[in-house]
């Protein structure tokens, strides 16, 4: 027992000495680190604080990330450029919100052209070479000051949406109003949908019969606008919805007039080989007759001449 107690006492003594040495070592390392950090810049001190290798829990709180947001005054943008950037952000958000609300059914050209016009106006001011107040230009400081060029990238995305929607075909210049063709087409769509609503509760056969002329006129108008390239995504989507209601929901249909010439041409092409072979056969029979009769006549005359000479 005495031997066991002696070994236990020695083991506890060694563990206590190791613990004290570790604490002193950590304290000395912290002191050295603190001394080194005094010769570093604030940014390096922040990196040292966040480093997984160097642990300095007692670094002064003045070395915070908030100090990194301050730059020299000559690198900051002017108040004029800052105001343009603020206005751009407001109009950008306004246009995006309009696109989201007008995405279904698609009415992005009808409802959002004013917001897009305002966005273009402020972007032209930002990207212009003209000097603002204090002889300052915001193009370099806002558009070209970094590799990402975030303002230009944001604007290009919205410009791409406007171009893919072909909204320029439905909006007048300077984004003042809808074109006359667009207004006329939308009125025709509203008349067709009103007719659908009037007869959709009853028998759909009555709807197909009563709304046939209105729906037919709308299709003809759409075809003309498609040929003239005067339609945008709003018109395409409105026509697709109307056609879906007519054919799928109400099971209506009507013969298209252009199918008549197609059937006539197809029938002619079908019977063309028969006509060709029949004409060839008749022409060959007539040619045989023309060739046979002269030969017989010539042989008969020759025979008569021979008989006359012999006689």
VENKADA-V322387 format. One record per backbone hydrogen bond with DSSP energy under -1.0 kcal/mol. NH is the residue of the N-H (numbers start at 1). CO is the residue of the C=O. E is the energy in kcal/mol with one decimal. If there is no record, write none. Layout:
((NH	CO	E) (NH	CO	E))
//
This chain:
((5	1	-2.4) (6	2	-2.3) (7	3	-2.2) (8	4	-2.0) (9	5	-2.5) (10	6	-2.4) (11	7	-2.2) (12	8	-2.2) (13	9	-2.0) (14	10	-2.1) (15	11	-2.0) (16	12	-2.1) (17	13	-2.1) (18	14	-2.2) (19	15	-2.0) (20	16	-2.3) (21	17	-2.2) (22	18	-2.1) (23	19	-2.2) (24	20	-2.4) (25	21	-2.3) (26	22	-2.5) (27	23	-2.4) (28	24	-2.5) (29	25	-2.6) (30	26	-2.5) (31	27	-2.2) (32	28	-2.6) (33	29	-2.8) (34	30	-2.3) (35	31	-2.0) (36	32	-2.5) (37	33	-2.4) (39	36	-1.2) (40	37	-1.1) (45	41	-2.3) (46	42	-2.1) (47	43	-2.0) (48	44	-2.3) (49	45	-2.1) (50	46	-2.1) (59	56	-1.5) (63	60	-1.6) (64	62	-1.8) (67	64	-1.2) (68	65	-1.1) (69	66	-1.1) (70	67	-1.3) (75	72	-1.4) (82	78	-2.4) (83	79	-2.0) (84	80	-2.0) (85	81	-2.4) (86	82	-1.9) (87	83	-2.3) (88	84	-2.5) (89	85	-2.1) (90	86	-1.9) (91	87	-2.4) (92	88	-2.4) (93	89	-2.2) (94	90	-2.0) (95	91	-2.2) (96	92	-2.3) (97	93	-2.4) (98	94	-1.7) (99	95	-2.2) (100	96	-2.1) (101	97	-2.1) (102	98	-1.8) (103	100	-1.1) (107	102	-2.6) (111	107	-2.3) (112	108	-1.2) (116	112	-2.2) (117	113	-2.1) (118	114	-1.9) (119	115	-1.9) (120	116	-2.4) (121	117	-1.9) (122	118	-1.9) (123	119	-2.0) (124	120	-2.2) (125	121	-1.5) (126	122	-1.7) (127	123	-2.7) (132	136	-3.4) (135	132	-1.5) (142	138	-2.0) (143	139	-2.0) (153	149	-2.3) (154	150	-2.7) (155	151	-2.2) (156	152	-2.4) (157	153	-1.8) (158	154	-1.5) (159	155	-2.3) (160	156	-2.2) (161	157	-1.6) (162	158	-2.1) (163	159	-2.1) (164	160	-2.5) (165	161	-1.6) (166	163	-1.1) (167	162	-1.4) (169	166	-1.5) (170	167	-1.4) (172	177	-2.8) (175	172	-1.4) (179	170	-2.2) (183	179	-2.1) (184	180	-2.6) (185	181	-2.3) (186	182	-2.5) (187	183	-1.9) (188	184	-1.8) (189	185	-2.3) (190	186	-2.2) (191	187	-2.1) (192	188	-2.0) (193	189	-2.7) (194	190	-2.2) (195	191	-1.9) (196	192	-2.0) (197	193	-2.4) (198	194	-1.6) (199	195	-1.5) (200	196	-1.2) (207	203	-1.2) (208	204	-2.6) (209	205	-1.6) (210	206	-2.8) (211	207	-2.5) (215	211	-2.3) (216	212	-2.2) (217	213	-2.3) (218	214	-1.8) (219	215	-1.9) (220	216	-2.1) (221	217	-2.3) (222	218	-2.2) (223	219	-2.2) (224	220	-1.9) (225	221	-2.2) (226	222	-2.3) (227	223	-1.9) (228	224	-2.2) (230	225	-2.1) (233	165	-2.3) (236	232	-2.0) (237	233	-2.5) (238	234	-2.1) (239	235	-2.2) (240	236	-2.3) (241	237	-2.4) (242	238	-2.0) (243	239	-2.5) (244	240	-2.1) (245	241	-2.1) (246	242	-2.3) (247	243	-2.6) (248	244	-1.8) (249	244	-1.6) (250	245	-2.0) (252	246	-2.9) (259	256	-1.5) (260	257	-1.3) (262	258	-1.0) (263	259	-2.4) (264	260	-2.2) (265	261	-2.6) (266	262	-2.3) (267	263	-2.4) (268	264	-2.2) (269	265	-2.3) (270	266	-1.7) (271	267	-2.1) (275	271	-2.4) (276	272	-2.3) (277	273	-2.5) (278	274	-2.3) (279	275	-2.3) (280	276	-2.1) (281	277	-2.2) (282	278	-2.2) (283	279	-2.3) (284	280	-2.0) (285	281	-1.9) (286	282	-2.0) (287	283	-1.7) (288	284	-1.9) (289	285	-1.8) (290	286	-1.8) (291	287	-1.5) (292	288	-2.1) (293	289	-1.8) (296	292	-2.0) (297	293	-2.3) (298	294	-2.4) (299	295	-2.3) (300	296	-2.0) (301	297	-2.0) (302	298	-2.0) (303	299	-2.0) (304	300	-1.9) (305	301	-2.2) (306	302	-2.0) (307	303	-1.9) (308	304	-2.2) (309	305	-2.1) (310	306	-2.0) (311	307	-2.1))
//
